[in-house]
Amino acid sequence: MAQSQPLIWHSLDMFRKLVCALPHERAVALGGALGSLVARFSVRKVSEAQERCAKILGVPRERAREIVLGSYNHFGRAAAEFARMPAMADKMDSLVSSSGHEYIVEAVESKRGAILATAHIGNWEYAACWLAHQGLPINSLGTDQRDDRITELIKELRRAGGSKALGKANDLRAMMKALQNGEIIAVPVDQDAKRAGVVSPFLGSPASTPVGPAKLAAKLGCDVIPGICVRRPDGITFEMKFYPPMKGRNGEPFGKDIQASTDDLNAVISEGIRAYPDQWMWMYPRWESVERGTFDDCGD
């Protein structure tokens, strides 16, 4: 529905103009402060996220609250960074360093193509921008927002960072074409796939998980490379961590066994989130469809 969120749109537009008018570090700090302010006025959501975090990570409620409040601050910073993409895109080499990038370079050079399996942790938009500025063809999946202006703004900012706008996550034809051309697709695997997914342990608890990476790998023979772009303690710079390409069990190609491949991919992504819990989106109900009984058999 076009232009159905005028308050959100005008707030985002004002926020974007404000952070673009400030020096980078001050803009990012402001974003963090606003994220923390949102947490103060989101008592119910913070409480729910705190309980979710404590249950999933098995940490005391006090520690869970620290993690959740840190997450709000972090995502405020990430929002400011994304809004400033046009001004910062050509500075990615000074903001992002990497380890394991040879895995994704080799996949592109071999023309196999690669799925960058990632999560909403750190700054995934900077990850795509950094890859683009290494001369690598990166496609970012899009999601239509209720307000068309917000959808177009997201696309505009991603294009400013050098990413190609691929379309929706369920546009398999476009995804297959990009992979067959030897390109990279960034695919988040930490969202509730509802009935379209398979139930797989995510951070140790059953969650409906997208099967796209496993199915595309089985069909096309592309690499599936987990990766996260996490914020360093200085609050400004990032490390892009690429893990080795996923392998199937018992010598089988990755993706042939959908369940086992999805389980193994979730395990790698979960490891990254556990290492940087305050940079992941605890405010999102990742396990909701399983908790609500959408699936009769939740597995172990």
N, C-alpha and C positions, 0 to 999 in steps of 0.2 A: 504494500500500500504506500503510494508515494506521499512524501512529506507529511507523515502522520505523527512525528515527534518533534514539534517546533521547539519546545523547551530544551530538549537534549541537543538538538542541532545548534541552537544559538549558544548554548553553554560550551559545546565543543568548539565552535567557531571562535568564541571569545578566548577560550583557553589556548587554542592554536596561535592566535594572533599575539597573545601575551607572551607565551614561551618563545615565540620566534623573534620577539623584540629584545630578549635578554641574552647576555652571554651564556654559552652552553652550560657551564657548571651551575650558574645561578638558576637557569631554567630547569635543569634536572632536579636541583634541590627544591625548587618551588613545586614541581610535580610530586616529589616525595611528600612534602608538607601537605599538599592537597589530598593525596592518597590517605595520609594519616587522619586528616580531618574527616574524610568520608567514613573512615572506620569509626570515629567517635559518634557519628550520627546514624550508624548502621548497627545498632545494638543487637538486634535479633540475628542479623546475618553473621555478625562477628561471633556471637554465641554459638550459632549452628556450625560455623567453620571451626571454632575451637573444639567442640565436641567431636567433629569429624576427624580433625587432626589428631586429637588425643587417642581416639579409638584406633585409627589406622596405623599411626606410628608407635603406639604403645608408650606414649610419654605422659608425664604429669600434666594436669590441666593448665598449670602456670606456664610450663614450657610451651604447651600448645598455643596459649594465648600470645606469647612472645613471637612464635612462628607466624601466626595469622596476622598480627599487627605489622610484622616485618613484611609480610606479603602485600598488604595494602600499600605500605610505603613504597615498596619496590615497583608495584604496578603503576603507581602514580608517576614514578620516575620514568618507567618504560613508555607511558603515554606521552610524556613531554619529549622524550627522545624520538618517538615515532612522528610526532607533530613537526619536529625540526628536521625531518629527513632531507628535504630539499637543500638545506644549508649544510648538512653534515655528511652527505653521501660520499663526497670526494675526500673525506677525512677518515674513512673506515680503517685504513692501515695504521693510523695512530690510536684508534680506539679499540681495535680487535686484533688479537693474535690467535694463532690456532695450533692445534696438535692433531695429527692424524689426517691432515687434509689430502695427503697423497692417495688415500683410499678413494675419495670422490673424484680427484683429478684423473686417476687411472680408469675409473668407470666411464668418464666422459670421453677420454682419449680413445678408449677401446670401442666406442660407439654402442656400448651396452645400455647406456642410460642408467640413472640412479634415482631411487626414492630416498630422499633424506627424511628418515622417520624421526620426528622430533616431538616436542611437547611445549605447552605454554609455560615455559620456565625461562628465566633470564630475559633476553631480548631476542626473540626469534625473528623479528623484522631486521635487526642488525645482522643476523646470520645470513639472511637472504641477500642483503645489500653487500656484505663482505664478499660473498661468493660471486656476485655479479661483477664486483670490481677486481676480482681475480681473472676476469674474462670468461667465466663459466656461465652457461645458459641455465638460469634458475627460473622456475615457474612457481608462483604462489597461488594456492587455491583461495577462492573467494567465497564469501557467504553474503547473500543479500540481506541488508538491514531493512527495518521497517520504513525508514526514511531513505529515499533514493539519494538524497544529497550526502548522507553518511556513507552509503555504499560507494558513491563516486569519489568521495574524499579518500577513503581507504585505498581505492585503486590508484588514485592520483599520487598518493604518498609512496605506494609501492613502486609505481613506475619511476618516480623520482629517484628511488634507490636502485633502479636497474633491473627490477624483477619484471617478468612477463605476467600479465593477468591471465590466468588459465581458465577461470570460471568456477563453477561450483564443485564441491568435493565429490559429488555423485556423477559428474560428467566423465564417465569412463572413456568415451571416445576421444576426448581431448587429451586425457591423461595418457592413453595408449599412444597417441600420435606423437606427443612430446617425448615419451620414452623411446619410441622407435627411431626418433631423430637423434638419439644419444644425449638428450637433455636431462636436467635434474628437476624433480618435483618435490617440493617440501610438503610433507604430509603429517599433520599432528595426529598422534594416536592416543591422546589423553582425554578425548571427549566421549561422552556416553553415546554409543552407537545405537542404543535401544534395540529393537528387533532386527535391525540390519546387521548387527554384530554377533560375535560369539562371546560367551562368558569365559573370561580369562583372568587369572590373578593380576591385579594392578596394585602395586604397593602391598601385596600379600592378601588382598581382599577381592572377591569376585566382582568383576565389572564388565559390562557389555563393551566390547572393543572392536574398532574397525578392522575389517578383514582385507581391505583394499591392497595394502602392501604385500601380503602373502599371495593373494590371488594374481596380482599383476606380475610378481616375480615368477610365479609358476607358469604363467602364460607367455611371458616375454623374455624371461631369462635376465631381467635387469637386476642390478645390485640393490639391496636394501641396506642402507648405511645409517645407523642411529647417530644422532648428533644433537648437542645442546650448546647454547651460547649463554654462558653464565657471567654474572656481574662479579667483578673483583672487589676486594675490601675497600678500595678507594672510592667506590660508588659511581665511577665514571667509565672505566674501561672494562673490557670483556675478554673472556677466553672462549674460543669456539672449539669444542671438543668433538672430534669425529671418532667413532668406534669402528672396529673392523667390520667389513660386510658380513651380514648374517649368513650362517650356514644351516642347512637342514640337519636333522638327527640321523645317525647311522649311515652317513654318506649320501643321504638323499638330497636333492636340490631344495633350497629354502622355498617354502610355499607349497610343496607337494602335500604335506600334512598341514592343513590349515590351522588346526587347533594347536599342534605342537609349535608351529612357527610363530603363531600369535602369542603363545605363552612365553616363548623365548625372547621375542622382541619386547614384550611388556617388562620382562625381567631386567633387560638392559636399561630401558627408560626409567624404570622404578629405581634402579641403582643411582642414576643421576639425580633424581628428585630427592632421594634420601640424603644425598651429599649436600644439597642446597635447598632444604625444605622451605625456607622463607622466601624463595624466589618462584615458588609454584602457586597456582591459583586455588587455594583451599576454599575460597568462597564459592567455587563451582561444585555442584552436587554430582561428582564423577560416578558414584556408585548407585545413583537413584533408581534406574530401571530395574536393577537386581533387587534392591531393597524393597521396592514396591511390588515385587512378585511378578514382574513382566515375564520372567523366564520360569518355567516349571522346574527345570534342573539347573541349579546354579553351579554345579561342579564343586571342586575342592579348591 
